[in-house]
Each structure stands twice: as structure tokens, then as C-alpha cells.
């Protein structure tokens, strides 16, 4: 018991010093490197005493800390500091709670909270800069993601409906949350880094947000500026390579127990696409240019459309699996890949995870859909872009399609 008590007090001291160090550098007038350790240790001592005296002593300690800050802030206001702020005071009250939680709860959780407090306080300037860069549309995107995730998802029934026992409203919408979250992370990165980003970054973010939209945006540019065809081809190829990173993230999220079996051929296809993009990089112009603006990936209408598409695809895959041989699965993969890679990837991974589809058929369906998606994007280039871009993309996508075909042909079976 004594060793445990010393460990709790020692952790309280260290966590208090960590937060106090940060406050000493930024806001030393209220509480700093000495006061925060004392507050955190006080929380631990109060919790230790509460074991014998009752929980009231923890509440009394918290009230005492709050009262001291009230008195200190009144003095600051009288001295002319009319806007003392509340960040340091709230951090102090939270650290008192962390000190108490070291005794009554998990020490690992308490340490994580203390570390998060220090990091959050230190990130004041970058966070303020991020908010300053955000416009009304960006705030709307975040709020829509909160609506999709925190309001709609929890109220959906978590059970299967309909034919083939594959339509679960909660799981369907969970896939919507996953896809919107991936797209929103790229969207926030785009806003954080600004519109003027390098070519490499433009391709990477484009693949994360939407490789199809990136392909369309750069294709349109070459209509009026044929000289940018090399640069556009590089960005389109980079975005198409990042699609396989996105696929791997989706498979890892939906089929974690089978990820090690499903992912190797997809990693191989990623390597092929990345190698092609690297080769193009040495022939394209290396310059910064304005990255095309991307739309809000958290729009409720887009989320509903994807949810409906995902439901249709998972039904089609299940039906093909039950009523046709494996060729039916690949027909679904080709048709789905022409419009959206995410739906076929998630539905296939989910069926593999539930043992309703073999691992080998699973990765093959995903890979066939990705090759179909390349054909679809080549069609976008042909329709929207200059013929100089089409000539380059045809060669690049042709090599990628050949690499994918070799993987499908030569990869050893897992069954």
C-alpha cells in the first residue's frame, strides 16, 4: 500500500510539473510550475483521505481551489486586468481532478488526461490560427460531420433487415461516417496548408479527398493550358496511387482480423502505382500551383447518396455470391468501381470479415474494382481534358492496369 501511495503522489507531482511548466512559459501570473504540482498533489491527498473520511473531502478540496482562484482573479480585476481569462483556472481544476483520479481510477487514464491537458494548452497558437483560417463553409463541414456521427449514428437500429441478412442500418451509416471522416481529414489538411500547395501535396490530398474530383479538376485545366499536361498527369497519377492507401485504411477499419491476408496484393498494387507516379515526377515540371478547391465532403446529401450506394452494392455482392458463381462478383466489382471505390471496398471487406466471402475472392474483387475505377477516370480525362493529357494518362493508366492484371494472374492463391 505504501509503494502504491508513493507512486500515486509521484505521478501527481510529475503531471503537475508538466502542466505547470507550460503555464509558466505562457501565463505565469495565475499559476505556474510550482502551483500546478501542489494542486495536483492536493487532489491525490484528498482522494487518499477520502478512503477513510468520505468523499466530501475531495469536494471540499475542489471548492477550496476554486475559491482561491476567484479571490486571485478579483485582485487582478481591481488591478486593471479586466479580462483575466479562464484557461489556467479550468486547467488547475482539471489537474486537481486528475490527482484525485490517480487514487480512485486508472492511473493510465489519469496520465493520459494530464498529458493531453499539457498538449492542448501548448497548441493554443496553432489552434487559433486554424480557426482564423476557417470560413463559414468549413465550420459547416465540421458541424455536419458532428450531425452525421453524433446525432444520426447512435439512433439507428443495430440489426439486419431485408434479403441476404446484410443490411444493418447502423453498420451502413458507420461506413458513411468512416468515408466522410477520411475525406474531411483531407479537407481540413487542405484548409490548413492553404490553396497554394506543391504538386505532390496536391496529388496526395486529392487522392485522400476524391481522386475522381481531382482528375476532373486537372483535366479541365488542360483544355485552356495544354502545356500543363505533364503536371496534370503527375497529380492524377499521384491521386490514383493514394486511392490504394485509402482502400487499405478502409479494409483495416472494417476487416481488422483479415487485414493481414487481404492487404498484401493491395500493397503490391499501391507499390506499382507509386512507382509509376515516381517515374512521372522526374519528367514533370516541379513547381507550385493553385490546387483546385475541393467541396465539403461532409454534406448530408452526399452522405445519404453514399449510404444508399453502399447498401445497393452490399446487396448486389451478397446476391451475386448466393445466386451466381465468382464471375457474378466481378461483374458487380466492375460496375461499382466505375462510380465509387469506397462502397465496393467496404462491402467486400465486411463480407470477408463475417466469413461470407473468402479472402482470395475478397481482395480480387477489390482489385478488379480499382482497375475499373482507373478506366472510368481515363474516360473523364478523355471527355474533359486536352488530348495531350489523355495521351500521357493512357500510358500511365495502361501500365497500372497491366501491373494489376499481373497481380491478379500471378498472385498465389490463399485457399
C-alpha positions in Angstrom: 0.0 0.0 0.0 2.8 2.4 0.8 4.6 1.8 -2.5 1.3 2.4 -4.3 0.8 5.6 -2.4 4.2 6.9 -3.3 3.7 6.0 -6.9 0.4 8.0 -7.0 2.0 11.0 -5.3 5.0 10.8 -7.7 2.8 10.7 -10.8 0.7 13.7 -9.4 4.0 15.6 -8.9 5.2 14.9 -12.5 1.9 15.6 -14.2 1.6 18.9 -12.2 5.1 19.8 -13.2 4.4 19.1 -16.9 1.3 21.3 -17.0 2.9 23.9 -14.7 5.9 24.2 -17.0 3.7 25.0 -19.9 1.7 27.6 -17.9 4.9 29.1 -16.5 6.0 29.9 -20.1 2.7 31.4 -21.2 0.6 32.5 -18.3 2.7 32.7 -15.1 0.7 35.4 -13.3 -2.0 33.0 -12.2 -0.4 29.6 -11.6 2.9 28.2 -12.8 5.5 25.5 -12.3 5.1 25.4 -8.5 1.4 25.9 -8.1 0.2 23.2 -10.5 2.1 20.4 -8.8 0.7 21.5 -5.5 -2.8 21.5 -6.9 -2.4 18.0 -8.4 -0.9 16.6 -5.3 -3.7 18.1 -3.2 -6.2 16.2 -5.3 -4.3 13.0 -4.7 -4.0 13.6 -0.9 -7.7 14.5 -0.7 -8.6 11.2 -2.5 -6.3 9.3 -0.2 -8.0 10.9 2.8 -11.5 10.2 1.3 -10.8 6.4 1.7 -11.3 6.8 5.5 -13.1 10.2 5.8 -15.5 10.1 2.9 -15.8 11.7 -0.5 -16.8 15.1 0.9 -13.2 15.9 1.5 -12.5 15.7 -2.3 -15.4 18.1 -2.9 -14.1 20.4 -0.2 -10.7 20.5 -1.8 -12.1 21.3 -5.2 -14.2 24.1 -3.7 -11.1 25.5 -1.9 -9.0 25.5 -5.1 -11.8 27.3 -7.0 -12.3 29.8 -4.2 -8.6 30.7 -4.3 -8.7 31.4 -8.0 -11.8 33.5 -7.5 -10.0 35.6 -4.9 -6.9 35.9 -7.2 -9.0 37.0 -10.2 -10.9 39.6 -8.2 -7.5 41.1 -7.2 -6.4 41.0 -10.9 -9.6 42.8 -12.0 -9.1 45.5 -9.3 -5.5 45.9 -10.6 -6.9 46.7 -14.1 -6.8 43.3 -15.7 -10.4 43.3 -16.9 -10.1 40.1 -19.0 -8.2 37.6 -16.9 -9.4 34.6 -18.9 -10.3 31.1 -17.6 -8.0 28.7 -19.3 -5.5 28.4 -16.4 -8.2 28.2 -13.8 -10.0 25.4 -15.7 -6.7 23.6 -16.2 -6.0 23.8 -12.5 -9.4 22.4 -11.5 -9.0 19.6 -14.0 -5.5 18.8 -12.7 -6.9 18.6 -9.2 -9.4 16.0 -10.5 -6.5 14.2 -12.3 -4.7 14.0 -8.9 -7.8 12.5 -7.3 -8.4 10.1 -10.2 -4.9 8.6 -9.7 -6.2 7.1 -6.5 -9.8 6.2 -7.3 -9.5 5.3 -11.0 -7.0 4.1 -13.6 -3.5 5.6 -13.3 -3.1 5.1 -17.1 -6.2 7.2 -17.8 -5.1 9.9 -15.4 -1.6 10.1 -17.0 -3.3 10.3 -20.5 -5.5 13.2 -19.3 -2.7 15.1 -17.7 -0.6 14.8 -20.9 -3.5 15.8 -23.1 -4.0 18.9 -20.9 -0.4 20.0 -21.4 -0.5 19.4 -25.2 -3.8 21.2 -25.5 -2.5 24.2 -23.7 0.7 24.2 -25.8 -1.3 24.1 -29.1 -3.1 27.4 -28.4 -1.4 29.4 -31.2 -1.8 26.7 -34.0 -5.4 26.1 -33.0 -6.2 29.8 -33.0 -4.6 30.1 -36.5 -6.6 27.1 -37.8 -9.9 28.7 -36.6 -8.9 32.0 -38.1 -8.4 30.4 -41.5 -11.8 28.7 -41.4 -14.7 30.2 -43.1 -18.4 29.6 -42.7 -18.3 26.7 -45.1 -15.5 25.0 -43.1 -17.4 25.3 -39.8 -20.5 24.0 -41.6 -18.5 20.9 -42.7 -17.4 20.1 -39.2 -20.9 20.6 -37.8 -22.3 18.4 -40.5 -19.8 15.7 -39.6 -20.9 16.0 -36.0 -24.5 15.6 -37.1 -23.6 12.5 -39.2 -21.6 11.0 -36.4 -23.1 12.1 -33.0 -26.7 12.6 -33.9 -27.8 10.2 -36.6 -25.5 7.2 -36.0 -26.5 6.5 -32.3 -30.2 6.3 -33.1 -30.1 3.8 -35.9 -31.0 0.2 -35.2 -28.1 -2.2 -35.0 -29.7 -5.3 -36.5 -30.0 -6.7 -40.0 -33.0 -6.2 -42.3 -34.1 -7.3 -45.8 -32.8 -10.1 -48.0 -29.5 -11.9 -47.5 -29.2 -10.6 -44.0 -26.6 -8.0 -44.9 -28.4 -4.6 -44.4 -27.7 -3.3 -41.0 -28.7 0.5 -40.8 -26.1 1.2 -38.0 -23.3 -0.5 -39.9 -24.3 1.1 -43.2 -24.2 4.6 -41.6 -20.9 3.7 -39.8 -19.4 3.2 -43.2 -20.7 6.6 -44.2 -19.0 8.1 -41.1 -15.7 6.4 -42.0 -15.7 7.7 -45.6 -16.8 11.2 -44.6 -14.1 11.2 -41.9 -11.4 10.3 -44.3 -12.5 12.9 -46.8 -12.9 15.5 -44.1 -9.4 14.9 -42.8 -8.0 15.7 -46.2 -10.3 18.7 -46.5 -9.0 20.1 -43.2 -5.4 19.5 -44.2 -6.1 21.3 -47.5 -7.5 24.3 -45.5 -4.7 24.2 -43.0 -2.0 24.3 -45.7 -3.8 26.8 -47.9 -4.7 26.7 -51.5 -1.1 27.1 -52.7 0.4 23.7 -52.2 3.1 21.8 -54.1 2.2 19.4 -56.8 3.0 16.4 -54.7 0.8 17.7 -51.9 -2.0 18.4 -54.3 -2.0 14.9 -55.6 -1.8 13.4 -52.1 -4.7 15.5 -50.7 -6.7 14.9 -53.9 -6.5 11.2 -53.5 -7.5 11.4 -49.9 -10.5 13.7 -50.6 -11.6 12.5 -54.0 -9.4 11.2 -56.8 -12.3 11.4 -59.2 -12.8 15.1 -58.4 -9.0 15.7 -58.7 -8.9 14.0 -62.1 -11.8 16.1 -63.3 -10.4 19.4 -62.0 -6.9 19.0 -63.5 -8.4 17.6 -66.8 -10.4 20.8 -67.3 -7.3 22.9 -66.8 -5.5 21.4 -69.7 -8.3 22.4 -72.1 -7.1 26.0 -71.9 -3.5 25.3 -70.9 -2.2 22.2 -72.8 1.3 23.0 -71.6 0.3 21.8 -68.1 -0.4 18.3 -69.3 2.7 16.8 -67.7 1.9 18.4 -64.3 -1.8 17.4 -64.5 -0.8 13.8 -65.4 1.5 13.7 -62.3 -1.2 14.9 -60.0 -3.8 12.5 -61.4 -1.4 9.6 -61.1 -0.5 10.5 -57.5 -4.1 10.8 -56.5 -4.8 7.4 -58.1 -2.0 5.9 -56.1 -3.3 7.4 -52.9 -6.6 5.6 -53.6 -4.9 2.3 -52.6 -3.8 3.9 -49.3 -7.5 4.8 -48.7 -8.5 1.3 -49.6 -6.1 -0.2 -47.1 -7.4 2.2 -44.4 -11.0 1.0 -45.1 -10.1 -2.7 -45.1 -8.2 -2.2 -41.8 -11.2 -0.5 -40.2 -13.8 -3.0 -41.4 -11.9 -6.3 -41.5 -9.1 -6.0 -38.9 -8.8 -9.8 -38.3 -8.4 -10.5 -42.0 -6.3 -7.4 -42.9 -3.0 -9.3 -43.0 -4.5 -11.7 -45.5 -6.4 -9.2 -47.7 -3.8 -6.4 -47.8 -0.6 -7.9 -49.4 -1.9 -7.8 -53.0 -3.3 -4.3 -52.4 0.0 -3.2 -51.1 1.6 -4.6 -54.2 -0.8 -2.6 -56.4 0.0 0.5 -54.3 3.7 -0.1 -55.0 3.0 -0.4 -58.7 1.0 2.9 -58.8 3.6 4.7 -56.6 6.5 3.5 -58.8 4.7 4.9 -61.9 4.0 8.2 -60.1 7.6 8.4 -59.0 8.8 7.9 -62.6 6.4 10.7 -63.8 7.7 13.0 -61.1 11.2 13.2 -62.7 9.7 14.3 -66.1 7.0 16.7 -64.9 7.6 20.4 -64.0 8.4 20.9 -60.4 6.5 24.0 -59.4 3.9 25.2 -57.0 0.5 26.0 -58.4 -3.0 26.6 -57.1 -4.6 23.3 -56.0 -8.2 23.1 -57.2 -10.8 23.8 -54.4 -12.5 20.7 -53.1 -16.1 20.6 -52.0 -17.3 19.9 -48.5 -17.1 16.1 -48.0 -19.5 16.2 -45.1 -22.5 17.4 -47.0 -25.6 15.5 -45.7 -26.8 14.9 -49.3 -23.5 13.3 -50.3 -23.6 11.2 -47.2 -27.1 10.0 -48.0 -26.1 9.2 -51.6 -23.1 7.2 -50.4 -25.1 5.4 -47.8 -27.7 4.4 -50.5 -24.9 3.3 -52.9 -23.2 1.3 -50.2 -26.4 -0.5 -49.4 -27.1 -1.3 -53.1 -23.5 -2.6 -53.6 -23.5 -4.8 -50.5 -26.9 -6.3 -51.6 -25.5 -6.8 -55.1 -22.4 -8.6 -53.8 -24.4 -10.8 -51.5 -26.9 -11.7 -54.2 -24.1 -12.4 -56.7 -22.4 -14.6 -54.1 -25.5 -16.6 -53.4 -27.0 -16.9 -56.9 -24.1 -16.9 -59.3 -20.5 -18.2 -59.4 -17.5 -15.9 -58.7 -17.9 -14.3 -62.1 -21.0 -12.5 -60.8 -18.9 -10.9 -58.1 -16.5 -9.5 -60.6 -19.3 -8.0 -62.7 -20.5 -6.2 -59.6 -17.0 -5.1 -58.9 -16.5 -3.6 -62.4 -19.8 -1.8 -62.3 -19.3 -0.4 -58.8 -15.7 0.6 -59.5 -16.8 2.7 -62.4 -18.6 5.1 -60.0 -17.2 4.6 -56.5 -14.3 2.5 -54.9 -15.4 3.0 -51.3 -18.7 1.2 -51.5 -17.4 -2.0 -53.1 -14.3 -2.0 -50.8 -16.3 -1.6 -47.6 -19.0 -4.1 -48.6 -16.5 -6.7 -49.7 -14.3 -6.3 -46.6 -17.4 -6.6 -44.4 -18.4 -9.8 -46.1 -14.9 -11.2 -45.7 -14.8 -10.3 -42.0 -18.2 -12.1 -41.5 -16.9 -15.2 -43.3 -19.5 -14.8 -46.0 -16.8 -14.3 -48.7 -13.4 -15.9 -49.0 -10.2 -13.8 -48.5 -9.0 -14.6 -52.0 -12.2 -13.6 -53.7 -12.3 -10.5 -51.4 -9.0 -9.0 -52.5 -9.6 -9.9 -56.1 -13.0 -8.1 -56.1 -11.4 -5.0 -54.6 -8.5 -5.0 -57.1 -10.8 -5.5 -60.1 -12.9 -2.6 -58.9 -9.8 -0.4 -58.6 -8.8 -1.3 -62.1 -12.3 -0.4 -63.3 -12.0 2.9 -61.5 -8.9 3.7 -63.4 -10.7 3.1 -66.7 -13.5 5.4 -65.5 -11.0 8.2 -64.7 -9.4 7.7 -68.1 -12.8 8.3 -69.6 -13.1 11.6 -67.5 -9.7 12.7 -68.9 -10.9 11.9 -72.5 -14.1 13.8 -72.0 -12.8 16.9 -70.1 -9.1 17.1 -70.8 -6.8 18.0 -73.7 -5.6 15.2 -75.9 -2.0 15.8 -74.7 -3.2 14.9 -71.2 -5.1 11.9 -72.5 -2.0 10.5 -74.3 0.0 10.7 -71.1 -2.7 9.3 -68.8 -3.4 6.5 -71.2 0.2 5.4 -70.9 0.3 5.7 -67.2 -3.0 4.0 -66.5 -2.1 1.4 -69.1 1.0 0.5 -67.1 -1.1 0.4 -63.9 -3.7 -1.8 -65.5 -1.0 -4.2 -66.7 0.5 -4.3 -63.2 -2.9 -5.0 -61.7 -3.6 -7.7 -64.3 -0.2 -9.4 -63.4 -1.1 -9.3 -59.7 -4.5 -11.0 -60.4 -2.8 -13.6 -62.6 0.4 -14.4 -60.7 -0.5 -13.8 -57.0 -0.6 -17.2 -55.2 -4.0 -18.4 -54.0 -4.7 -18.4 -50.3 -7.1 -21.3 -50.4 
